[in-house]
Each structure stands twice: as C-alpha cells, then as structure tokens.
Amino acid sequence: MNIALDTAVSGMLNAQAQAGAASERLVNAAAKGEGIIQAVIAVKRAETAQKASAEMVKVADDMMRTTLDIIV
C-alpha cells in the first residue's frame, strides 16, 4: 500500500509543479500579448492530474483500511 500512496503523492507533487510552471507561462504570455490558449490548457491538465492523484490517495487509503479490517 505504501507504494500506491507514494506514487499518488508523487503524482500530486508533480502536478503541482506543472501547474506552477503553466501558470508562469500563462502570465508571461499574457504580459507579452501572445496567445494564452496553450498555457491555459496546460493549467487545466495540471489541475486534472492533481485531482486524479488525490483520488488515487483516497483509493489507496480505502484499500489500506480494508486490509487492516481483514487482518484485525
């Protein structure tokens, strides 16, 4: 179970880094008067990855609780 939790948390941290970088690109592109569509898409993808990783944490937690219930 620890591997699943570690993987999910790693995914959340990666998504957070992607969101930060995408947001920075969005601001820089807007300041230069360039198109921001690709940057907005990158932000939305990072948000989706964050949500998916958070759901994986919930699933891993549920699995761990079920395993503990079976053991006890």
Buried (B, 14 or more C-beta within 10 A) or exposed (E): EEEBBEBBBEBBEBBBEBBEBBBEBBEEBEEEEEEBEEBBEBBEBBBEBBEEBBEBBEEBBEEBEEEEEEEE
